[in-house]
């Protein structure tokens, strides 16, 4: 029996060890929150994750904990030290980890080595899976995609979105037009991997994305499931007062987060 897109997404995540995640250019609060939340969920699930957003974050997302984000592709590849052996011969190589460093010892079998014999380089990036959140078309994906087209071509891509206009450009396309936000989709994705992955911090981030996407549950695309999911996040420990203050400056009725995903196409 064929797997559903949700099952395919879960299976792709289970099989991957290293995952590269990104979202749209000029991301919305929901897109930022979804990227942060899913990255933390996958790390708790035992995956190595690089979450990249190159563009500046919207002002209303500044209160979120963004330490798990990178602005460019820099990790998940080997750091290579090359030792010139044309005039010397290597006997043994060993390393000793310290509290805040690692020492690498190259003992010569013959001759000796000088600092000028050592050079440094990087290996290829090593990722098993790419996940793109909330981007209906390839040309709207964060510029890390265009800047590293060769890398993205080497691995399967999971495309998660709720827009009917999504171009289905992924190897797996998890598109749920009935969802009110990306974060709503990701809650079910988390549960399909393992129960209990959503802690209070992740729940707070998820609630921020959901509230931003629905304009505090007043937008036309808000559904009963949106409210049920919000209640789930509150039960998981989401800090609703902090979310309201962060998104709306203390709860001002006129303050609304910037969104680049307002049209439900």
N, C-alpha and C positions, 0 to 999 in steps of 0.2 A: 504494500500500500504506500502511495506517495505521501511524503511528509508535508505538513502545512508550512507556510512561511515562518510561523512562530517556532515550530519544531525544527525547521532547518536552521534558524538563527541560533537556537539553543545548542544544536549539534555542532555548528561551526565554532561556536565559542568554546564548547567542551574540548574540541579537538585541537584548538590553538594554544600555544604557550605564550607567544608574544603578540600583542594586539595594538594596532595603530588606529586612533580615533580622531575624528575631526567633525566640523559642522560647516555652517555657511559663512560666506563673506559677510561682514557687518552683522554679526549674529544678534538675535533677540535674546531677551532674558530666558525664555523657555529653552532656546537652543544651548545657551551657556549652562543653565542648570542641568539639562539632560546630559550634556557632555561630562560635567563634573560628577553627577550622581552615578552614571553608568561606569565611569572610570573607577570610582571607589567601590562599586559593587563587584566589578570584575577583579579588582585587587584583592578584595576579601575572599573572592572565589579562587584565589591562587594564581591569577594571571599576571604577567608583566605587561603593563599598559603605558603607552605614550599618548597623552591627550593634548592635541594641539589646536590652539586658536590664535591665528596670526594677527587679526585685526583688533583694534581697541575694543574692550568690552563696553556694553551700554552702562550708563551711569547707575541705573537701578540694579545692576548686578554686582556692583562694587562691594556690597556687604557680604557676599558669599565668600567662602574660603576657597581661593583660587590657587592654593599652593600646589595642587595636583595638575595644573595646566602648564604647558610649555608654549612659547610663542613661535618656535621653529623646531625643525627636526634635528635632534642632536644626540639622542640616546640610542640604545639597543643596537650597538655595533661594537666590534672589537677595537680596542686601543692597542696598536701594534708597536712594539719596540724592536728595531732592527739593529743587530750588531754585526759590523763588518768583520768577516772571518778570513779575509784574503791573506793576512799576515800572521794570524794567530789561529789556534785550534781550541774549540770549546771542549772542556772536560765534563763539568756538571753544571746543572741549572737548578736552583731552588729558590723558594720565596718564604718570607716570614711576615705574617700580618702583625701590625702594631695597633695601638689604640686608635690612631687617626691616620695611619699610613700603611703601606706595604713595601717591604724591602725585597728586591730581586737580586740574587747573587749569581753571577756568571763566573765560574772558576775555569781558568784556562788550562788546557792540557799541555799546551805548548805556546810559548810567547806570552804576550800580555795585551790588555785592551786599554785604550785611552778614551776619554769622554768624546773625542771627535769620531770615534768608531761607532757611536750610538746615534740613531735617528729614529724618528717617530712618525707613525702614519695611522690611518683608520681603515678598518675593513668595511665591507658592505653592510648596510642596515639589515637587520634580521627581524623580520616580522612574518607571522603566519597568517594574519587576518587583518583586514581593514574594515572599520565600521564608520559610516557617514550618517549623521543624525540630522534629519529635518531639512534636506536639500532636494528640491524637486528636479533640478537639472545639473548636469556635470559642470557647466560653466559658472555655476554659482557656488561650487564647493570652495572652501578655504584655499588660498593660493598654495598651500603645501601640496595640494593635489597636482596642480599644473607644474610646480617646480620639481616634483619628483615622480613624473609620469612613468618612468621606467620601473621604479620601485612598486608603484600601485599595480602595474601590469603583471607583476610576479606573484600576486596573491589574490585570493578571492575577496570580494567586497560585499559587505552586508549593508543594504540601503534601507534605513528605517525612517518612515515619514507618515504623515496623515493627509497629505494633499492628493486629491484625485488626479491632479495634473502631473504627478510624479512620472518621470520618464522611464522608470523601472530599469535603471542602468546597472544594477548590481547583479552579482551571481545569485544572491538571495535578496528578495524585495519584500520587506515586511511593511506593507502599506495598510493603514487602518483609518479610512476616511471618517469613521464615526467618532474617533478619539478627539478630545478637546485640546490635548497638548501632547508633546513628545513624552513628557514625564509620565503621563497616564499610560502610555504604551510600555514604558520601561518597567513599570511596577509588575506587570504580568510577566515580562521577560525575566526579571529577577526571580520571581516565584517559580518559574519553570526550571531555573538552574538549581536553586536550593532555597529552602525556607530560612528565614531569619537573617538574610544578608542586609536588610534595610535597618540600619540603626538610627538613632535620633538625629545625627548630623546629616545622613543621607535623606532622611524623611523631611528635614527642614529644607534642604535644597530642592527636593521634589515638590514640596508644597509651594515654594517660591515660583517654580516653573509653571505649575498648574494655575496659581493665582494670577500670574502675569499674563498667561495665554488667554485666560477667560475674563480679564479685567475684574478681578474679585468676584467671579461667578455671575457677572451681569451680562456677558456677551451672549449673542444669540446661539452660538454653538455649544454653550454650556449644557450638559446633560445630567441626568440623575447619577450616571456613573462617575461624572466629574466630582460630584458631592460625596459619593461613596468612597472614592479614592482619597479625597481630601480627609475624610474621617479616618480612613486607614492610616494615613500619614500622621494625623494627630495622635492616634492610638499608639503609633510607633515612637512617639516622643517629639514630633515636629514642634519647633518653637514658633508658634503662630504670631505672637506679638513682635518678635524679631523680624519675621518676614514682612509683616505690615509696615513696620517702621522702615525697613530697608527699601521696600518697593515704593512706599507712598509717603515717606517723610513723616512718619508718625500718625498716618491714617488720614491725611487730607483727602477729601472727597474728590478734589479736582486733579490730583496727581495720578498720572497713569504711566506705566512703563513703556518705553519705546519698543515697538515690535516691527520686525521686517516680515512677519508671517501673518499679518492681519487678514488678508484676503483668503478665504477658505476655498481655494480653487480646486 
